């Protein structure tokens, strides 16, 4: 009986480790290192670029900022009285940190009903789709990482209302995304030569 219990515990542990989200790439600051470590991600970003016109380096910078390339990234917890856990700050989840409603909109709009936020292929497609929506609804250029990120964070209505102007911290974050997109663009050009 003891051996059966031990075997069941080992099987359960193995199953749990197989279900765990994979670790992010070792160096999330370098596009070449990311794409070398995860070549399938490069192919997913290429497909999003072809389908939606989303430049690889801009999509990567958004994902970098949103999740640091962690498949199961979640927003921080909320606390009552400063110490009692009370849910999360939002429903944002996965590589792209898409909230429930926007993810549902993406799945309905694209017909990709089986899309998962913790699947990089789906997340890359989502980011490309959202960027294309931002271009169509607000005229934001696909290479404009700064404004693409503001629209990504604030939503299309918030972007058009310029809600970000009252958020200096968000403008700093958008500038950081712009710099990272530029870094990723240079790195990709160098590693492809």
N, C-alpha and C positions, 0 to 999 in steps of 0.2 A: 504494500500500500504506500509506503514511504517513497519508493522508486516511481510509482505512478504519479504521486503528487509532485515530486521533483521534476519529472518529465513534463507535466502540465504547466508548471511554473516557467520552465525554460521555453516551452512552446509559446506561452503567452508573452513572455519577454521578447522573443524573436519576432512575433507578430506585431507587437507594439513598436519595436524599432523599425520595422519595415514600413509602418504607417506614418512615422515621423517625417516631417518635412525635411528635405535635404538642406544641408548647410549652404550658406551663400558662398560664392567663389572666395578664394583666399585673399585676393586683392581687388576690392570693389572700387578702387580709385583709378584703375588703369583699364581702359577699354580693351586693349590687346590681351591683357591677362585674363579678363572676363571671358572674352570670345575664344581664347585658347582653352580655358578651363571648361567652358560650356559652348561648344561649337553649335549645338542645336539652338541655342539662344540667338546666335547670329543669323541662323536660317529663319527663325521666327521673326526677328526684326526686319530681315530682308522682305519677308512676305508682307509684313505690315507696311513697309515702304512702298512696295508694288501696289498693294490693294488700296491704301489710303493716302499715299504720298508723304508719309511721316518719315522725315530723315532719321536714320538710325541713331545718330548721336543725340538728337533732341529727345527721342523716346527713351533712350538709355538714361539721360540726365533726369528725366521726370521719375522714372522708376528708381533710380539711385536715391533721389531725394525722398521719395515717398516711403520706400521700404528698405533701402540699402541692400536690395536684391534678396530679401528674406521672403520666402514663399508664404509663410504664415504670419506675417507682420500684422499687428493689431494696434489700435490706438491705446493710449494709456487708460488706466482705470480711473473711475470717479470714486470719491470717498465721502461718506457722511460723517460729520463731526471730526473730519481729518484722519480717521483711521478705519472706518467700517467700509469695506468694499461695496460699491453700489453700481455695478455695470461698467461699461466703457464709455468714453467720450463721444463715440459715434460708431456706426456699423461698418466703418472702413476696415477692409481686410485684404490681405494678400499683397502680391508684388506691386500692384497699381494703387493700393489703398482705395479702391472703389467702394462707395457706400451702396447699401442694398438697392435703393431706388434707381440709381444711375446704372448699376450692373444689370438690373432687370430691364431697363430701357435699352441697353446695349444688346442684351440677348434677344429681346423682342425685335429690335430694329434690324439685327443682322441674321436672325433665324438660327443663331448659335445657342440653342436652348441648353445644351450640355456644357457650356463654358464654365470653367471654375477659376476663381480668383487666385488660387494657389498654383495654377498651371501657367508657366511662363509664356507658352504659345498664346494662350487666351489673353493673358495680361498685356502682352505686346500688341496683339490685335486690338484690344480695348483702347490702349493709349493712342494708337494710330487712328482708330475710329473717333475718339474724343477730339483729337487734334483736328481732324477733318471737319467735325461739327463746329469747332471753334473758328475755323477758317470760314466756313459757310455762314455762320450766324453773326460773327463779329469781325470778319475780314482780317483775321490774324494770320500772317504769313506762317507757313509750315516751318521755316527756319528761325522764326522769332521765338526762341526759347523763353525769354523773359515774359512776354505777354501770353504765350501758350500756357506757361505755368500759372500765371495769375488766373486765367480762365479755367484752368484745370482745378485750381483750389477754390475759387469763388463761384464756379458755375457760370454758365453763359449769361444768365440774367444779372448776376452779381457783377460780372465783368462789364457788361454794358452800362450798368448803373455806377460803375467805378467805385464799388464798395471797398476795394483794396486801397484806395487813396487815404482812408482813415486808419490804415494798418501799416505803419512804418516797418514793423517786423516782417510782414509778408513781402513788402517790396525788397527788403534785404534778402529774404529767402529766394525770391524770383531772380535777383541778381546773382545769387550763388548758383542757381540752376543754369543760368545763362553762361557763367564762367565754366561750370562743369561740362556743359554741352560743347563749348569751345575746346576744352581740354580733350574730351572724348573724340571730337572731330579730328584734331591734330594727331592724337594717338592712333586712330583708325587709319588715317592716311599714311602714317609712318609704318605701321605694321603690315600694311598691304603692299608696300614697295619691296 
